[in-house]
Amino acid sequence: MTCTTCSGGGSAFLTAKRLLTNQTFRDIYKTDALTVDQRLKITSLSFLFTDLKGSTELYERVGDLVAYDLVRAHFSVMNDIVAAETGAVVKTIGDAVMATFPSPDHALAAALKVRDAMGRINAERRSEDLLLKIGLHEGPCLAVTLNDRLDYFGQTVNIASRVQGFAMSRSIFATEPVVMHPEAVRLLAQAGLVPVAQRRALRGVGGEMTVYEIP
Protein backbone atom coordinates (compact mmCIF):
# COMPACT_ATOMS: atom_id res chain seq x y z
CA MET A 1 0.00 0.00 0.00
CA THR A 2 1.32 3.47 -0.86
CA CYS A 3 0.14 6.96 -0.20
CA THR A 4 1.09 9.98 -2.28
CA THR A 5 2.25 13.07 -0.46
CA CYS A 6 0.63 16.39 -1.21
CA SER A 7 3.90 18.20 -1.89
CA GLY A 8 6.52 17.17 -4.40
CA GLY A 9 4.45 14.33 -5.87
CA GLY A 10 6.53 11.70 -4.03
CA SER A 11 5.19 8.55 -2.44
CA ALA A 12 5.62 6.97 0.98
CA PHE A 13 4.89 3.44 2.08
CA LEU A 14 2.13 2.96 4.65
CA THR A 15 3.40 -0.08 6.53
CA ALA A 16 1.41 -2.32 8.86
CA LYS A 17 3.56 -1.08 11.73
CA ARG A 18 2.71 2.55 11.07
CA LEU A 19 -0.95 1.69 10.72
CA LEU A 20 -1.12 -0.28 13.98
CA THR A 21 0.65 2.49 15.90
CA ASN A 22 -1.77 5.13 14.61
CA GLN A 23 -4.19 6.20 17.33
CA THR A 24 -7.01 7.08 14.92
CA PHE A 25 -6.79 3.67 13.24
CA ARG A 26 -6.88 1.90 16.61
CA ASP A 27 -9.83 3.97 17.81
CA ILE A 28 -11.89 3.37 14.66
CA TYR A 29 -11.16 -0.28 13.94
CA LYS A 30 -10.30 -1.66 17.39
CA THR A 31 -10.69 -5.43 17.00
CA ASP A 32 -11.25 -5.34 13.23
CA ALA A 33 -7.50 -5.19 12.50
CA LEU A 34 -6.91 -8.84 13.41
CA THR A 35 -9.23 -11.72 14.13
CA VAL A 36 -8.89 -13.54 17.45
CA ASP A 37 -6.95 -16.38 15.79
CA GLN A 38 -4.58 -14.15 13.83
CA ARG A 39 -1.09 -13.17 15.00
CA LEU A 40 1.09 -10.61 13.25
CA LYS A 41 4.85 -10.75 13.69
CA ILE A 42 6.33 -7.24 13.85
CA THR A 43 10.09 -7.12 13.43
CA SER A 44 10.57 -3.82 15.25
CA LEU A 45 8.31 -1.70 17.45
CA SER A 46 9.07 0.87 20.13
CA PHE A 47 7.32 0.65 23.50
CA LEU A 48 6.77 3.27 26.17
CA PHE A 49 5.57 2.27 29.62
CA THR A 50 4.66 4.81 32.30
CA ASP A 51 3.33 4.56 35.83
CA LEU A 52 2.48 7.19 38.41
CA LYS A 53 4.86 7.02 41.34
CA GLY A 54 3.12 6.89 44.71
CA SER A 55 -0.42 7.01 43.31
CA THR A 56 -1.85 5.28 46.39
CA GLU A 57 -0.29 7.95 48.63
CA LEU A 58 -1.64 10.62 46.26
CA TYR A 59 -5.24 9.51 46.86
CA GLU A 60 -4.58 9.45 50.60
CA ARG A 61 -2.92 12.87 50.59
CA VAL A 62 -5.27 14.96 48.42
CA GLY A 63 -8.48 12.92 48.53
CA ASP A 64 -10.27 10.81 45.94
CA LEU A 65 -11.87 13.63 43.94
CA VAL A 66 -8.73 15.74 43.50
CA ALA A 67 -6.58 12.68 42.84
CA TYR A 68 -9.03 11.37 40.23
CA ASP A 69 -9.03 14.71 38.41
CA LEU A 70 -5.22 14.78 38.46
CA VAL A 71 -4.98 11.26 37.08
CA ARG A 72 -7.49 12.10 34.34
CA ALA A 73 -5.48 15.21 33.43
CA HIS A 74 -2.35 13.07 33.26
CA PHE A 75 -4.05 10.58 30.92
CA SER A 76 -5.31 13.40 28.69
CA VAL A 77 -1.82 14.88 28.37
CA MET A 78 -0.37 11.43 27.68
CA ASN A 79 -2.89 10.71 24.92
CA ASP A 80 -2.26 14.04 23.18
CA ILE A 81 1.53 13.72 23.27
CA VAL A 82 1.58 10.09 22.17
CA ALA A 83 -0.70 10.85 19.21
CA ALA A 84 1.38 13.90 18.26
CA GLU A 85 4.47 11.66 18.11
CA THR A 86 2.73 9.25 15.70
CA GLY A 87 2.16 6.72 18.47
CA ALA A 88 -0.86 5.04 20.01
CA VAL A 89 -1.95 4.23 23.55
CA VAL A 90 -2.45 0.47 23.63
CA LYS A 91 -3.97 0.25 27.10
CA THR A 92 -4.06 1.66 30.60
CA ILE A 93 -3.71 -0.51 33.69
CA GLY A 94 -4.67 1.43 36.77
CA ASP A 95 -2.47 4.53 36.58
CA ALA A 96 -0.05 2.92 34.11
CA VAL A 97 0.08 3.45 30.35
CA MET A 98 1.45 1.25 27.56
CA ALA A 99 2.03 2.99 24.23
CA THR A 100 3.69 2.05 20.94
CA PHE A 101 5.61 4.02 18.32
CA PRO A 102 6.99 3.17 14.87
CA SER A 103 10.55 4.16 15.84
CA PRO A 104 12.64 4.80 19.00
CA ASP A 105 13.09 8.53 18.38
CA HIS A 106 9.34 9.14 18.48
CA ALA A 107 9.04 7.11 21.68
CA LEU A 108 11.88 9.07 23.26
CA ALA A 109 10.46 12.41 22.11
CA ALA A 110 7.11 11.49 23.66
CA ALA A 111 8.77 10.46 26.93
CA LEU A 112 10.64 13.75 27.19
CA LYS A 113 7.53 15.79 26.38
CA VAL A 114 5.42 13.85 28.89
CA ARG A 115 8.02 14.39 31.59
CA ASP A 116 8.13 18.13 30.87
CA ALA A 117 4.31 18.33 30.83
CA MET A 118 4.04 16.64 34.22
CA GLY A 119 6.65 19.08 35.52
CA ARG A 120 4.57 22.03 34.34
CA ILE A 121 1.43 20.67 35.99
CA ASN A 122 3.34 20.18 39.24
CA ALA A 123 4.76 23.71 39.02
CA GLU A 124 1.29 25.16 38.55
CA ARG A 125 0.05 23.22 41.58
CA ARG A 126 3.24 23.91 43.55
CA SER A 127 3.45 20.22 44.33
CA GLU A 128 5.12 17.01 43.18
CA ASP A 129 1.90 15.04 42.85
CA LEU A 130 2.49 13.80 39.31
CA LEU A 131 5.79 11.96 39.12
CA LEU A 132 5.97 9.49 36.25
CA LYS A 133 8.16 6.41 36.04
CA ILE A 134 9.01 6.00 32.34
CA GLY A 135 10.63 3.10 30.50
CA LEU A 136 11.46 2.60 26.80
CA HIS A 137 12.52 -0.39 24.70
CA GLU A 138 12.48 -1.40 21.04
CA GLY A 139 12.40 -4.80 19.37
CA PRO A 140 10.26 -7.53 17.75
CA CYS A 141 6.83 -8.52 19.06
CA LEU A 142 3.53 -10.19 18.22
CA ALA A 143 0.37 -8.19 17.51
CA VAL A 144 -2.78 -10.03 18.61
CA THR A 145 -6.40 -9.34 19.47
CA LEU A 146 -7.09 -9.92 23.16
CA ASN A 147 -10.03 -8.80 25.30
CA ASP A 148 -11.61 -7.01 22.33
CA ARG A 149 -8.58 -4.87 21.54
CA LEU A 150 -5.33 -4.96 19.61
CA ASP A 151 -2.50 -5.83 21.99
CA TYR A 152 1.16 -6.85 21.87
CA PHE A 153 3.10 -9.73 23.39
CA GLY A 154 6.68 -10.98 23.54
CA GLN A 155 9.97 -10.46 25.30
CA THR A 156 10.28 -6.91 24.00
CA VAL A 157 7.10 -5.99 25.85
CA ASN A 158 8.32 -7.74 29.00
CA ILE A 159 11.65 -5.91 28.91
CA ALA A 160 10.02 -2.51 28.36
CA SER A 161 7.81 -3.08 31.39
CA ARG A 162 10.75 -4.19 33.55
CA VAL A 163 12.86 -1.20 32.46
CA GLN A 164 10.08 1.17 33.51
CA GLY A 165 10.28 -0.36 36.97
CA PHE A 166 13.84 1.00 37.39
CA ALA A 167 12.71 4.60 36.94
CA MET A 168 12.32 6.81 39.98
CA SER A 169 10.88 10.32 40.04
CA ARG A 170 11.84 12.24 36.86
CA SER A 171 14.39 9.80 35.43
CA ILE A 172 13.63 7.98 32.17
CA PHE A 173 15.12 4.52 31.65
CA ALA A 174 15.74 3.20 28.15
CA THR A 175 17.56 0.32 26.50
CA GLU A 176 20.43 0.46 24.03
CA PRO A 177 18.29 0.10 20.87
CA VAL A 178 16.50 3.30 21.91
CA VAL A 179 19.38 5.55 22.97
CA MET A 180 21.65 4.39 20.12
CA HIS A 181 19.08 5.04 17.40
CA PRO A 182 20.58 7.82 15.18
CA GLU A 183 17.61 10.17 15.49
CA ALA A 184 17.36 9.52 19.22
CA VAL A 185 21.07 10.37 19.59
CA ARG A 186 20.41 13.67 17.81
CA LEU A 187 17.38 14.36 19.98
CA LEU A 188 19.32 13.78 23.20
CA ALA A 189 22.18 15.97 22.00
CA GLN A 190 19.80 18.82 21.17
CA ALA A 191 18.29 18.55 24.66
CA GLY A 192 21.72 18.45 26.28
CA LEU A 193 20.98 15.09 27.89
CA VAL A 194 23.64 12.43 28.43
CA PRO A 195 22.32 8.91 29.14
CA VAL A 196 24.12 7.09 31.96
CA ALA A 197 24.72 3.38 31.33
CA GLN A 198 23.98 0.85 34.08
CA ARG A 199 24.08 -2.92 34.24
CA ARG A 200 20.82 -4.26 35.64
CA ALA A 201 19.25 -7.67 36.14
CA LEU A 202 15.71 -7.82 34.78
CA ARG A 203 13.26 -10.11 36.53
CA GLY A 204 12.22 -12.91 34.19
CA VAL A 205 14.98 -12.07 31.70
CA GLY A 206 18.14 -14.19 31.80
CA GLY A 207 21.33 -12.40 32.86
CA GLU A 208 22.02 -8.70 33.04
CA MET A 209 21.58 -6.08 30.34
CA THR A 210 22.70 -2.50 29.85
CA VAL A 211 20.04 0.13 30.48
CA TYR A 212 20.43 3.90 30.32
CA GLU A 213 19.15 6.49 32.75
CA ILE A 214 18.21 9.75 31.05
CA PRO A 215 18.40 12.46 33.76
N, C-alpha and C positions, 0 to 999 in steps of 0.2 A: 504494500500500500504506500502511495506517495501523496504528498500534499504540495501544492505549488505556492510559493511565497508571493506576497503581493508586490514586493519590490524586487526589481532585477530579473524577474522571470525565472529564477532558479527553482530547484525542487529539493525537498528534504524528506527523508524517510520517517514515517510514523511507525515506530516499532511497537511490539507488544509491551515491552517494558515501559515505554513512555505513556502508552495508553493506560496501563494498569496503575501507574503512579499519578494519574491525573485525577484530581479531586472531583471534577464535574462528571467525568466518566463513571467513577465509583458511585457517586450519589445517584446518577440516573439509572444505571444498569444493575448495580448491586450484585445479586446472584446470577444475573443473566450472562455474565462474562464466561463462567465455567459451570458445567453441570457438576453435581455432587461427585460423580465418578471420575471426572477429569482432573488431571494434575499437569501443570505446566512448569517445566524446568526453566528457570531463569539463570543465566550464567553469571550475572552480576547485578546486584541491587544494593542500594545504600539505605541503612536503617538508622533511625533516630529514636531513642527511648528516653523519656523524661519521667520524673516522679517528683512530687512535692515533698520536700524535706520537712519532717515534723508536722504533717497535716493533722494528726490526731491531737497534738498539743495546740494547734491553731484553733480547732473547734472548741477546745477547752478554754483557751485564752480569750477569744473574742466573741464566742457564742455561735450557735448554729446558723443563725440568719446571716450574720456578717461573713462568717467563714464560707457559707454556701455561695454568697454573692462574689466573694473573692475568687473562689475556685471556678465559678462560671466565667468570670472576667479573664482568668488565666487560660481557660479552654478557648475562649473567643479569640484571644490574641494568638494562641498557638495555631488555630485553624487558619487564620488570615495569613500568618507568616509562612506556614507550610505550603499553602496554596500559591502564594506569591513566588516561592522558590521551586515551582513546578513539582511539588510533592503532594502527597495525600495522607491524611490521617486514616490509618487502618482500623484502629480501635482505641478505646479508652478502658482502663481497668482501674476502678476507683479514681484516684487522682493521677494515675499514670497514663501516658500517651505513647502509642507506637505509631510511627510514621515512616513512609518510604519515599525515596528520591531516585531519579534515574542515574545520578552520579554523586560521588563524595563531596565535590565542591558545593553543590546545592544543599546537601545535608549539613555541611559545616556552616554555610552562610545562614541557614535557618537557625541552627543552634546558637550562633553568635547574636543574631537578631532577637531571638527569644530571651536570651540571657539579659540583653540590654533592656528589652521591654519590661521584664520583671523588675529590673533595677529602677526603671522610671516609675513604675507603679508603687514600689516600696518608698521611693523618695517622696512621692506625692502624699503618701500616707504617713511618712516619717516613721516607718517601721521596717522590719525585715520579715514580714509575714510570708512573702512569696519567694522562697528559695528553691530553685529547681536543680535536681540532680540530672545531668545530661550525659548520655553515652552514645557513641557513633561507631558503626562498623560497616564494612562493605564486603560482599561476596556472593556466592551462588545460593539459591534457595528454591523451594517449591511453592508455586501459587496454587491454592486449593479453595474450594467453597466449603465453609464450615459455619454452622449456626446461622445460616441464611446471609452470609457475607463472604466477600473475598478476603482470604487470609494467607499468611505465609508461614512456612515451616522449614526447619533445617538447622544445621549447626551455626550458620551465620546469624540466624535470629537468636539462638541461644547465647552466642558470644556477645552480641550487641546488648542483650539484656543484662548479662553479667558485668560488662564494662560499665554500664550505667550505675551499677551498684557500688563502684569505686568512688564515684563523684560525691563530693561534699560541698555544701554551700554553692559558691559561684563557679567552681571549677568544672570544666568539660573534659571528659575522658574519651579518647578516640584510639582506634587501632592504626597500625602502620599503613594499610591500604587507603585509609582516609587522609592522614596527614602527609603522606608521600605523593598523593595525586597532584599532578602539575598545577592545576588550577587552584587546588586547596593550598598548596605551597605559596602561590602568589597571593591568595586571599589573606593568609596568616601574615605574610610579609607586609602587606598594605596596612594591616591592623596593628603591626608592631608586636605580634604575639609569637613567643618562642615555645613550642611544645617541649615538655620535659619527659624524657623516656624513663619508664619504670618496668621492672620485671615483676609480673604478678601471676599468681596461680588462680585460674578460673575454675570455680566449682562445676564439676561435670565435664570439664574439658581437660584432657590429659596433658600433664606437664605445665610449664610456665610459658607465657607469651609476653611480648613487649607491648605495653600500652603507653599512651602519651597523655599527660595532663596539660590542658591548655588553660593557663591562668587568666 
